[in-house]
Amino acid sequence: MVHSFHPYTAASARFRQISVPFNLRKTKPWWSEILDPGSETVTRWNYIFFVICIMGLFLDPLFFFLPLIGGKACMETDLQISIYVTSIRTIADLFYIFHIIIKFRIAFIAPGSRVFGRGQLVKDPWAIASRYLKKDFSIDLAACLPLPQIMIWFVIPATRNSTAAYTNHTLSLIVLIQYIPRFIQLFPLNRRIAKNTGVVAKTAWSGAVYNLILFALTAHIVGSSWYVLSIKRQYECWKQECGKEHNGTHSPSCNLEFLDCKTTNNRERQAWLEKTNVSENCDAINDEGKFQFGMFKEAFKNDVASAPFISKYFYCLWWGMRNLCAYGQDIEVSTMVGETSFCITIASIGLVQFSHLMSQIQTFLQSTTARLEEWRVKRRDTEEWMRHRQLPPELQERVRRFVQYQWIATRGVDEKSILNSLPLDIRRQIQRHLCLAHVRRVPFFAQMDDQLLDAICERLKSSLNTRDTHIFREGAPVSEMLFIVRGQLESSTTDGGRTGFFNSITLRAGDFCGEELLTWALMPSSSLNLPVSTRTVKSLTEVEAFALRAEDLKYVASQFKRLHSKKLQHAFRYYSHQWRTWGACYIQVAWRRYKKRKLALDLLREEEYYYTHVLDQDPDYNNGSTSGADDDDDDDNDDEGPSKTSSLRRMAEQLHIPLGPAILASKFAATTKRGLQKVATRLDRETSSAKMPKKLFKPNEPDFSKDS
């Protein structure tokens, strides 16, 4: 925005930005805004949803604890636990649905723009929706479907003759199928968090706790699977013995419905239970080899299958951790293929997971990587130094923001050392690949040929600036030119501290600043002293730019004479905000000179009209005689004659004033007339000789004080 206490003409009004009141601006509703994937809001939501996903992975295996041994030779479903689990699962599903809605409003970075910085954001809603539907939508949709709730509350009750065994088998299969997309969904989310913030866990202890939680999740899955398979093995034994009695060996005959605790009050079941041998033949505690319980025998020896939920859950969690850490060495396995495969899976997962946990804990405790530890040490030293120097909180926050932004942008990689280690030709090609497309976006560079652009790209350096950083200050030396790639800068000037003058503009992608350095570099015999900045440049947002140092610009200007061409000079003048401000000031000065000259000419015409139409109409003033006044005007009125003195005496008598003041007023009017004629002549001469500077060098600053 341009602020000035001087009036602007219509020609200079194009350099002002009109501010619109806030209540007149059209604001979009929050649900229609496109979010930046690297913004603080999206990053915070990713952390929240990441925790929700971990909780969801812990939640789903709880469905395996719904079946339990409810009595002698019968199995039932824990209704109270099913209410709690399905309610919590419904709340978690709402977060999954909300995450899908948010991903339709999150912009993405164009793949072709990732050669420098963060890349170019694509904020087109249709492009975002199309990309999301093609990539991650199917996984997210499968993860958010409330399949267990539908099965428990709608499908299974509507099924005729549904038993606890049927509910257990169906629900286990549904949870296992949906667990796969929920587990897959965790990896891209973890990658996005690490991309935005650098690491998921910012401290060593938080990283160790995070890996410990993942190990506990694996143990939780293994323990809950072991429990549900134990119930299934018990049911298989009952079913096998019931099949034997169904052949007529016992009366009444065994029915599979008797294995459900819903039939405990059935008279036929009570009669069958008094004569059956199912309980004795399927007793894991007093197992005599009639049925192989194998690794599931422990669940019945310790009454885990019939214990309360809390006791049952923690015992299964401990069983999973114990066998993962021991790689399944303490498990007594039967000869069944399924059981043996499950033990092999436990041993393999335990080997990988436990080894990973130990290595990660050791890595985090001894620093994740040397670069990350170096960054942490640097950040810690910076915090201690700021506290020691008692810096203001605002300045401390700016320092923290820059350190964080630098880490996100470079990941601690020293690009300069990598480029310097490469051959010159490869380094030139890399610089061209990284910089040429962005350099061409600058309108001033678009006028140059490829050879000149290659020389400039070879010497450009990347520059990262956080918000509220002063890049140039008015009156300070300019050491580099800055070409903006992304972000916004505020460029302002007070014209050397002049009272009542202030000019401000906003620089965006494609603009440049520090143009005083180009004027200095193009001078045939430039001094060693750097030019002084005429403007103060401050970053409004995080800014990514290319910097061209003074010595590099001087080299390019001396080696390539095409930089001195009139075409480039005119382009530089047109796109330079400094020249635009100067042009506006010159227009103001020319307008004020014109108004002053016009006022002087109007006064001159009024004086001429007075002498030609008022005094000339008096005959005594032109042809009269005088006497008695020579003693008062002997020296000054020799040329005017006695007639003019007589006329002045007569006018004095008519106006009732003394003759002396009347003569003095006449002399003052004549002197004023001659002075106005000289002023008009001088103004005509100055106007005809005024010319605008033809060269690129800085024009003289207009002095407003002389015309005020």
N, C-alpha and C positions, 0 to 999 in steps of 0.2 A: 504494500500500500504506500502511496506517495503522500507525504505530508509537507506542506510548505505554507508559510505565512505570506508569500507573494502571490498575486493573482496570476492565473494561467490563462493564456489565450486559447482559442479554438484549435490552433495548430499544435500547441503543447499539451492539450488535454488528453491526447492519445497515450501519454506516458503515465497517466494516473489510473489507479484501480479503484473503482467505486465500491465501497463497502455496503453490503446489504444487511439490514437489521436481521437479528437472529429469528425474530418471530415471523419474518417474511420468507425465510428460506424453506424450501421443501425438504423435509426430512423423511427418510424411508423408515418404515417400521422395522423393528429389530429382527423379525423373522424373515425378512427379505434381503437382509444384508449379506454380502459375500465376505467370509472370514479369511484372514490371512493364516496359512498353516503354521507360520512361525510366530504368530502373535501370542501375547501372554494369555489371552482367553482360551485359545485352542490348546496351548500347552498345559494349562491348568486342567482343562477338561480331559485331556489325554491321560494325565496322572490319575484323575478321579476314575475314569473308565477302566484304566489299567488295574486299579485296586478292585473295582467291581468285577472284572474278569477273573482275577485271582479268587475272589470270594465265590464267584459262580462255579469255578472249578472245584472248590472245596464243597460247594453245596450239592452238586449233582450226585456225587457218590453217596450222599445221605439217603437217597432213595433205596440203596441196597440194604439199609437197616430196617426197612419196613416189615419184612417177614420175620417172624419169631416163633419159637416153640411155645405154644400156649397151653399145653397140657400133655397128657399121656397119649402118644401116638397121634398128635394133631398139630396143625400149623395154622397160624392166623396172621392178619395184617395189623400192624400197630396204627390204629386210626388217629390217635392224638398226634403222633409224630408226623403222620401224613398231612395233617392240617397245618402244622407249623412249617413243614418243609415246602409244601405247595404255596403257602402264603408268601414266604420269603422268596421263593422262586418267581412268583408273579411280579413282585417288586423289582427283582433283578432284571426280569424280562422288559420292564418298562424302560430301564436304563439302556438296554440293548436297542430298543425301538427308537429312543431318543438319539442314540448315537447314529443310527441310520439317517435320521432326519438332518442331523448336524453335518454329516458327510456330504449331503446334497448341497450344502451351503459353504463348503470349504474349498477355496481356490487351490489350484495345483500349479506347480512350476513346469513351464514348457520344457520338454526334454532337450531341445536344441539350444536353450539359453543358459545351460549350466556350466558354461566354460569359464565364467567369472562370477565370483560372489554367490549369491543365493539363486540367481536366475530371474527370469521374467514370469510374473504371476499371470495365470489365465483366470479371469473372473467372469467369463461368460457362463450363465447358469446352464444353458443347453450343453455346452462342451463339458462342464463339470459332471452333469447328470449322465451324459453318454459315456464318459470315461469310467465313472463309478459303476454303472450298470454292466460294463464289459469286464471289469476287474474283480472287485471285492463284494459286489452286492449279493451274489448268490451265497457266499460264505456267511455274510452278516445276517441274511434272511434266515438261513438254516439254523443259525445260532440263537436267534431271538424267538423262534416258534415255541409256544407253550405246550409242547407235546406231552410231557409227563402229567401236567394238570388235566389235559383233555382225556388222557387214558384213565386217570384215577377217578375223575368226577363225572365223566360222560360215557366213555366207551365200555369200560369194565362193568359198571352197574347195569348198563343196558344189555349186557350179554347174559344169556340164559345159562344157569348152572355154572357161574363163574366161581372158581375156588381160589384159595390163597396161593396155591401153587401156580395156577394160571396167571394170576395177577403178578406174582413174582417173576415168572419167566418173561411175560410181555413187557413189564415195566423195565426190567434189566436190559432187554434188547433195545428199547426206545432210548433209554438214557445213554447206553453205550454208543448208539449210532449218532446221537446229537452231541455227544462229548467230543467227537472228532472235529467238527467245524469250530466249536468253542475253543478247543486247544490250538487249532491252526490260527485263529483270530488273534491270539496272543503275540505271535511273532512280528507281524507288521506293525502292531501297536508299540511293541518294545523298540522296534527300529525307528519309528517316527519320534518317539521320546528322546532316544539317543541322538537323533539328527538335530533336533531343535535345541536341546540343552547340553549336548556333549556326552553325557552319561546318564544312565537311569538312576544310579546311586551316586550322589555327589561326594560322599565321605567314605572312608574305608570301612567303618563299622556298619553303616547303612548298607553297603554292598555285601558285607558278610551276612547280615540279617536277611537281606533279600535272597541270597542263595540258600540260606538255611530254610527259609519259607518254601522255596521250591523243592527242597529235599523233603520237608514235612508234607508237602502236597503229594509227592510221589509215594511216600509211606502211607498217607491217608488213602490214596487210590488202591494200593496193594492190600492194605488191611481191610477195607470195605469189600473188595473183591473176594478176599479170602473168606470173609463172613458169609456173603451171599452164596458162595460155592459150598460152604459147609452146610448151610440149610438145604441146598439142593442135593448134596450127597446124602443127608439124612432122609430126605423125601424119596430119593431113589431107593434107599434100603427099604423104607416102608412100602413103597410101591411094588418092589420085587417080592417081599414077603406076602403082601396082600394078593399078588397074582397067584402065589402058590396056594393060598387058602381059598381063592375063588374057584378052584377046581373041585370043591366039594369035600375037602379034607376036614373042614371045620363047619360047624353049623351054629349060628347063621353064617352065611357066606360073606366074605369081605367085599366091601364096596369102596371105591376110591373117594366117594363123598365122605366116608367116615374119617378120612385123614384131614378134613377141614374142621376147625374148632367150632364152626357154626352148627354142627350136628351133635354137639356134646349132650344136648337134652333129648336126642333121638333114642327111643327105646331099643330099636334094632341095634344101634351103635353101642348102647350100654350092654346089651346082651352079647354082642360080638366082642366087646372089650374084655368081658369076664373070661372068655374062652380062648382068645387069640394069643398067639406067641410072637406077634409083630414087635412088641416093645422089648421082649427078652432077646430076640434074634438081632435087633438093631440097636443094642445098647453099646455105645462106644466106650463107656467106662469099663464094662466087663466084657470086652471084646475077646472072643475065643477063636477068632479067625474065620467066623462064618461070613463076615462082610468086611471088605477092606476100606476103612475110613482114611487110612494114610495120613497125610498132612493135616486133615480136618478133624482128627480125633481130639486135638487140644481144645477145640471150641466147645466140645461137650464134656470133657473132663473138668474144665474150669467153669462150667455152667454159663458160658458166654452167650449161648443161643437163647437162654431164658432170662438173662440179667436185665436190669434197667438200662435205659438208653445211654446215659452218661457213662456208666461203668463199661458197658459194651463198647462204646465208641473209643474210649481211651485205651482199652485193652487191645483193640484191633489196630489203633495207631501205633502203639508200642510194638505189637507183633510185626507190623510192616517195617518200622525203623530197625528193629533188631535183625531181621533177616536181610534187609538191604545192606546194613553195615557188615554182616557176616557172610554176605554173598550166598545165602541160603544153605549154609553148611549144617545148621542144626535142624533142618527139616527132615522128618521121617516120611519118605515118599513110598507110595504103593506102586504097583506095576501098571496102573492105568495110564494110557497115553496122554489123556487130557491133563491129568494131575502132574505128570512128569513134564509136560510142555509148560505148564504154569510155573513150576519150580525153575525150569531153565530160563524163563522170562524174568523171574524175580532175580536170579543170579546175575543175568546180563544187565538188567536195569540197575541193580545194586552196584555192580562193578563200575558202570559208567557214571551213575549219579553220585555215588559216594566219592569216587575219584575226582569228579568234577567239583564237588563241594569242597573237598580238601584243597584242591589246587586253587579254587577261587578264593577261599578264605586266606590261604597263604599269599595269594597275589594281592588281594586287597589290603591285607595287613602289612605287607612289605612294599606297597604301592602297586597300583594296577599296571601302569607302564611308567617308564622313565619320563616321558613327555607329560603325562597327566600329573605325575608327582611333582615335576618341575613347575607346572602351572599352579598346582595347589600351594607349593612353597612360595611361589611368587605372589599369589593372592594373599597368603598368610602374612608374608613380609610387608606387603602393601598395607594391609589392615593395621599391623603393628606400627608401621611408620606413620600412618595417618593419625592414629591415636596418640602417638608420641608427639607429633607436631600440632596436635589439637586443631585439625582442619575442620572447617564448618561442615555440618551434616550434608548440605547441598553439594558441596565440592566432593565429599567422600562418596556420595551416591553417583556422581558423574564418573569418578575414577572406577568404581565397581562396574558401572555399565560399560565403560570402554574395555576393561579387561575381559568381561564376559562376551562382549560383541566380537572382540578380536579372536577369542578362542573359538567361537561358533563359526566365524568366517574362515579361519585358517587351520583350525584343529591343531594349533601349535606347530605347524609345518613352516619351516623357514624356506619360503619360495626363492628368495634371492640366492641362498647357498646352493639350492638344487640347480637353478639356471646357470649359475657361474661354473658349475662342474661339467656342463655340457659343452660340446663344440659350438663354434660361433654360428655355423649354418643352421644347426638344429635349434639353437637358442633364438635365432632370427625367425625361423618358421613357427616356433611356439609363440613368440611374441606377436607375430602376425595373426596367428589363429586366435589368440586370446583378445587382442586389442582392435583388430581392423574393423570388425563389424560395429563395435561401440564407437570407434573414432569417426566412422562415416556418419553416425547419427548426429554428430556436431555439424551444424550447417556451415560453419567456417571451413572445416576440413573437407567438406564435400566438394569444394571448388578445386582441390589439389589433385595431382596425378598420383599414380600408384607408387612411383619411385620416391616421391616426397613423403607419402604416407608411410611407406616402409621405414624410412629413416626416422620418422617421428615415433612409430610404434616400437621400434627397437630401443628407444630411450624413455618410453613412458614407464612410470612406476605406479603400482596400485596404491590407492590411498583410501583408508577407512576412517570415518569420523562419526562419532556418536552425536546425539542430540545436544544442543546448547554449547557447541564447540566453536570458539572464535578462530577462524582460519586466517583471516587477514584483519588487521586493525588500521584504521585511518591514521596516516602519519608514520607508520612503521615500514621498514623495507620489505619489498616483495621478492621472495626467493624462488617462486615457482608459479606456473600457470596450472589451473585446475579445470579439468573437463569433466562435467558431471555425467555419470552413467545412470545413477538411481538416487532419488532423494530430493530434498528441497533445501535451498539456502536463502537467507535473507541478506541482501546487499544494501547498505545504507550509507549516507554521507551527510555531514554537516557543513561541507564546503570549508574545511579548515577550522572549524569551531566558530563560524560566523553566527552571530545571534539572530534567532528567528528563521534559520534555514534548516530544513531537514528533508531528505529525499530517501525513499525506501522502495525496493522492488524485490520480487521473489524469483530466484533462479531455480530452474527445474532440469530434468534430464534433457541433454542436448545443449545446454547453455555452458558458458565458461566464465571464469573470473581470473583476476590477476593480469588483465590485458596491458597494464603498464609495462610489464616485462617484455612483451612483444615490441612495443615502441622502443624500449631501451636496446633490444637485441638488433633491431633494424637500423640503428644509428651507425653511420660509417665509422665514427671514432667514439664509441661509447666508453664512458669512464668505468673504473673498477667498482665504483659505488653503485649499489643496486638502487633501482627507482623506488620512490616512496609511494605507498598505496594511498589512493584518494578516496577509498571506500572501506567500510567495515563489513566483513563477510562472516556470517554466523549460521551454523547449521540448524535447521528447524526439525529435521528428522535424522535418522541414521543415513549417512551419505556414502555411497560407493562412487569413486571417481578415479581418473587417471591424472597423475601429476607429471609435469614437464619441468625439470629443474632449469635454473638460469643458465648454467654452463652448457647444458644440452641444447637449449633453445638457441643460444649464441652460436653453437657449432652448426646447427641446422641452417640458421640464417646466413652464416658465412659460406657454407658449402653449396647451398641451393639458392641461386639468384632468382629463381621463379617466385620465391617468397616475397620479392620486392615488386611484383607485378601490380599494375593498377587494379586488375580484377580482384585480386586477393585483398588489396587495401580497401577497396569499396565494400567487399563482403565483410571485412573486419569492422569497418565503420558501421555498417548496417546492423550487425548482430551484437556489437559492443554496447552494453548498457551504459557504460561511461560516456561514450560518444552521444548516445541518445539524451542523456541528462545534460551534457554540454549543449546539444542542439536546442533543447527546451530552454535553457538559460539564455542562449543567444537570441532566441525568438523573443523572450521577455525583454532583453535589453533593447533590441531593435524597436519593439513596440513602444517602450517608454521614451526612447529618443524621438520617435515619430510624434508621440503625444506632446512632448516638451516643445518640439519645433513648431508643431501646429499651434500650441498655445501662444508661443512667442509671435508667430505671424499674425494671429488674431489680435493680439495687443497692438502690434504695429499698424494694422489696418484701422483700428479704432483711433489711434493717435493721428494718423493721416487724415481720417475723416474729420477729426476735430479741427485740425489746422486748415483744412481746405473748405469746410462748410460752415464752421462756426465763426472763426476769427476773420475769415475773408469777407463775410457778409457785413462786417462793421466798417463803414467808410472812414470813420475817424482812425481806426487801427491801421488802415492801408495808406491814407492820403492826408491825415491831420498833421498839425504842427504842435510843438511843445515849447514850453518855457518854464523856467523855475525849477526844473528837475535835473539840470546838468551838474549841479553841485553834488547830487547823490549818485550820479552814474557817469562821471566824466571819462572813465577809462574803459568801461565795459560796453557802452552803448554808442560808440562812435560810428559804427557801420549801420545801425538801425535808423538813425536820423531823428529829428525832432517830432516827426509825425507819429511815430510809434510810441514815443514817450507821452505825447498828448492823448493818444488813444488809451494808454494804460491809466493816465490820470482820470480820464472820463469814466472808464470802467470801474476804477476804485471808488469814485464818488457815487456811482450808481449802486455799488455793492456795499457802500458805507465801510470801507476798509482803508487803511493808510496806503500811500503810494509805494512806500519801500517794499512791504511784503508782496505787493502785486508784481513789482519788477522782478523780485527773486523767484516767484512762482513761474513767471514767463521764462526766465533763464533755465529753471529746473526742467520745464517741459521740453525745451529745445535740446537740452543735454540728453534727456531720456530718449528722445526721438533718434538722435545720432547713435546712442548706445544700442538701441534695438536694431537699427540697421546693421551695425557691426555684428551683433549676435546672429542675425539671419544669414549674413554672409559667411560667418564661421561655420554654422550648422550645415549650410549647403556644401561647403568645402569638405567637412568631415564625412558627410553622407556619401559624397561622390568618391572619396578616397578609401572607404571601409571595404575590406575584402576578407573573405573566409580563408583560412589556411588551406593550402593545397596538399601539404604533406601529411604523413600519418602521425606526426609527432603531436604531443599534447598541446592544444590551443591555450591561449591565455585565459585565465579565469575571469569572467565578467565581474566588475566591481559594482555591486548594487548600492553602495553607500554614496557614490557620486551622483546617482540619479534619484535618490530618495528625497 
